[in-house]
Amino acid sequence: MRDVLPALLPWWRSGAAAGLATVTAAWSSAPRPVGAAMAVGPDGSVVGSVSGGCVEAAVHDLCVSVASSGMPRTARFGVSDDEAFGIGLTCGGTISVLVERVCPASFPELPALASAVLAGRPATLVTRLDDARHLVLTDDGPAGTLGDPSLDASVSDLSGLRRVGEVDVFAASFRPPARMIVFGATDHAAATARIGSFLGYHVTVCDARPIFATAARFPAADTVVVDWPHRYLAREAAAGRIDDRTVLCVLTHDPKFDVPVLEVAVRLDVAYTGVMGSRRTHRDRLARLADAGVAEVDLRRLSSPLGLDLGGRTPEETAVSIAAEIVALRHGGSGSRLSETDGPIHPARPRD
């Protein structure tokens, strides 16, 4: 839902009714994950997606109908689905979709949700499926109600589709975007920052050289920091701004920068630490880190040379290679060509 909020909010402020469809459950190789959303504005315009194309037209029509009637609906779409306008997911899997009306009367809590999510603060939206009442939980406190104080109190730590007593609710949690920190103010760093932003990361570029580390050279980065990489990373870790979703890309290609920052990085619980360089550079780097007292078990956490073997050479092609490795590791992908693999394209998701 995060990606449809910028469009939903102006429609809400205009007082007009929009339709919102949210995937509340997904089974097998469904194309979009739980929480994916599509919104249809008062003029019929569409933002977001719930299926990647298979059933978008049917969901669009359902959104228009619900925006007009104000009566929430739940529809299920699957490979052999005979319901929901007779349209199924041709690519496989099954999704359950909640469709609701969005306007000041039906969703008065929307500004509280948008304020937190768009500012990168954690938030949880709990929706009651039978009547689409909402409870928004942020660090500013709760907004709205599910219609029963005891129900409100029991859903604070829920996620996904759940039955609480006699009521079905869907809880969507919004964490701040994961961080990508790129060390080295190079052309490869600029390309990596662009693709990191495209993937939804909050991107920081850090370099100790102020003549190179400028916002003008890295327009895709959310933040450009002039500091020694190891000092900046240690400070961010100490402040609790590094977590297990963080990806680190060390692209400085200079031992005086690489080795100190990697001494810090290998001891952090992060999703990925990739380092640019040839295999000879990698061997030299490992020796320097070992001499600095880094344990063998920590050295094995490095992805170096970073990226998948795509054969590319340009900064942009290298950035695609880096991003491909990050995505593959995040989702357990093999990195192989799909035409040379068997089985489902999308990993099976457990039933909620």
N, C-alpha and C positions, 0 to 999 in steps of 0.2 A: 504493500500500500504506500510505502514511502515515496515511490516515483509518481503517484497520482495526486499527492497532496498539493503540490504547487498549482494544479489546475482546479482541484476541488474547492480550495479556499476562496478564490475570487467568485466562483459560482455561488458558494454559500453566502458570501457577503452581499451579492446582488439580490438575495432573497428568492432566487429561482430554485426549482427542484432539479437535482441531478440524480442519476442512477449509479449505484456502486455495486459491483460484483466482486466477491472475494472468494478465493479457493480456501475452503475450510478443511478439506481432506483430499488426499491423493493416494492412489494405489497403483502398484506395478510401475510401468514406465511412463507415467503421466508426464507431459511435456513441461509443465510449470509447477513449481513447488507450492506447498501450503503457504498461504499469505499473499500470493500473487493476486493482483487486483486490476480491474478495468473499470474506468469511470466514463459515463456518457453524459455530456453536458446538456443544458436546456436546448441548445441548437442542434443536438444530435452528434456533435463532435466526440471523438473517442481518444482517450489516453490510456496507456497501459494495455495489458494482455492477460488472459487467464489460460490460454491454451496454445499460444504460438501460431494461431490461425485456424485451427480445425473447426472450432465452434464459435468463433468470435461474432459472426453474424447473428446466430441464435441468442447469444448472451446480450448483444446490443439490443435486440428487440425486447428481451426480457427486462433490461434496464429501463428502456423507454416506458414499458408498461407499468413497472413498479414505481417509477418516478411520478407517473400520472396518478396511479391508484393509492400510493402510499402504503400498500400491503406488502410486507416482505415475503420473498419466496426463496425456497431452496430447491435447486435442480441438480440432477446428477447426469453426467455425460460419460459414456464409455464406448468401448469398441463395438459392443453389441446392444447398445442402448436403444430401446424402442420408444423412450420417452423424450422429453425436452425437444419437441419439434421434429423428432425422428432423426436428429443429427447426432452422430457419435464422434469420438476421437479416433480418426483414421490412423493416427500414429501409434495408438496403443494406450493402455492404462485407463484409469477412471478418475474423474475429479468430482467433488461435491462443491457446489457454488452457492453462497448466500448472496442474494440480490436485495438491496435495500434502497430506500429513498434517502437522499441527503439534502437537507435544507435547514434553516435555523430552527424550525419547529421540531423536526425529526431527529436532528443531531446537534443539539446546542453545545455539546462538548468538543466539537471539531476544532475550534481555535486553540483550546488548551492542548489538544493532541498535536496539532500542527506546530504550535510554538515550541514544544519540546523537541519533536522529531527533526524539524528543519534547523534547529539550533544545535543538533548533534547531542542532545541530552537523552538519557534513557527514558522510555515510556512504555506503558502497556495499555492496549485497548481490549477491553472485554465486552463482547457483544452477546446479548441474549437472542437466540435464534428465532424464538417464536414471535417476538414483537419488535426486535431490533433496537431494544434499549441498550444504552452504552454506559460503561464505567471506564473512565480514563485515569490511570495511575501514573503520576510523575513525581519528581522531587518537590514540586509545589503543593502536593497533596492530591486527594481524589477529586474528580469532577464527574457529576452525573450519578446515576444509580441504576441498578438492574431491577429495581422495584421492590427489593426486600433487603433490609439492613443485614440480616444474617447471611444472605447470599452474597452481598457486597463484601462482607468480611471473609468469606470462604474462598474467594477467587484470586487473592492477591499474588499467589505463587503458582498459578496455573499457566499452562501453555498449550496451544493447539485446541482441538475439539474435545470437549469433556462434558459429561453429564453430572450435574451437581444436584442431588436430590431428584426432583422431577423436571429439572430444567436443563436444556442443552445450551452450552455457552461455547464461544470461540474466543480464545485469548491470543492476541498477537503482540509479541514483544518487539520493541524497536531499540536496538543497541546503537550506540554511536558507530559510524563507519569504521571498519578496520583500518589500521594505519599501514602505509607503505613509506618507508624511509629510504631515500636514495642518497648514498654518499658519493660525492664526486660531481662537480659542475661541468659535465662533459656533454657532447652531442648524444652519446648513448644514454646519459642520464635524462636529457630532455625528452627523448623518445620514450624511455621507460616511464617517465612521469606522465606523459600523455596517455599511454595505454593503462597505467595504473588508475588514473582518474576515470577513464572509460569503464574500467572494471568496478568502479564504485569505491575505491580506496580514498582515504584522506591522505594526500601525498605531501611529504616534506622532502625537500632537497637540502642537503647540508654539505658545506665545503668551507675550509678555512681561508680561502682566497677571496677577498671581497670583490676583486675585479671581475671574477667569473660568476660568483654566486649572487646573481641579481634577479629580481622578479621579472625584468624584461626578457631575460634569456630563458625563463622557465614559466611561461604564462599558464601552463596546465597545473602547476603545483599550487597547493593550498597555502603552503608556507615555504619560504626560502630562508635558511638560517646560515649566518656566517659564524662558524665556530669550528674548532677541531672536532672531527667526527667522534672520537672516543669520549671526549669531554661532554659533548651534547648527548650522546646515547646514554652515558652513565647518569647524567642529570635527569633525563626523561624516565629512565628505569627507576631511579630513586623516588621520583614524584608519582610513580604508579601509572604512568601514561604509556607503558608497554605491556601488551598482554599476549595470550597464546594465539591471537589472530594476526599479530603484527608480522609483516614481511620486511626484511632488510636486504637491500641490494647494494653491495659494495662495489662501486664502479670506478674508484679513484685510480686503480692500477699503479699505485705507488706505495712501496713498503712503509714509508714513514707515516702514511695515513692508514694503510690497510691493517698492518699488524696491531697497532694499539686499539683500533676500533673492534677488530675481531677478538682480541683478548676479552673485551667486554661482552661482545655479542654471543660468543659460544657458551657463556654461562647464563644466558637468559632463556626463559621459556617462551620462545616465539615460534611462529608457524614455519618460517623459512629464513635462512641466511644464505644468500647467493653471492659469489665473489667472481668478478671478471678476471680473466687472465689465461695465458696459455698453460699447457700442462707443465712445462718447465717452470713457469712462474708459480704455479700451484705447489710444486714440490719445494721450491725455495721458500714459499710462504709457510708451508707446514713446518719446515725446519726452523724457521725463525720463531714460530709460535711455540714449538716444542722447547726451544731454548729459553723462551720466556716463561716456561712452566705450565703451559696448557696441556692438560691430560689428553691421551689418545682418544678416550671416549668422547671428549668434547670436540676434538678435531673432526670426528666422523659426522658431526652434525652439519658441517659445511657442504653446500652445493657448489662445487668448484671443479672445473669451469662451470659456470651457471648456465641454465637454459637447456632446452632440448635440441637434439641434432636435426635442425631443419635445413642446414646448408646455407643459411643466409649470411650476408656480410655487412650490409648497411646498418646504421644505428636503428632504423625502424624495423628491419628484419630481425636484428638482435633483440629488440624489445619484445617482438612477438614471441621469439624463442623463450625469453625469460618469463613472460606472462603465461605461456603454455605450460611451462614446468610448474609454476605456482598453482595454476588451476588444476593440473593433473594431480599434484600432491594433495591439494585441498579436498578433492572429491574421490581420490583413490583410482584415478584413471591410469591406463597403461602407457599412454603416449604413442600408441600404435595407430596405424591407419585403420579407420573403422571398416573399410572395405576388406581388410585382412583379418578381421576378428569375427567371432560368432557371438550369439546371445543378444540380449536387449541392448539398445544404444544407451538408454538411461538406466543407471543402477536402480534396482527395485527398492521401493520405499516401504517400510513396514506400515501396516494398517494402524491408524490411530484408534 
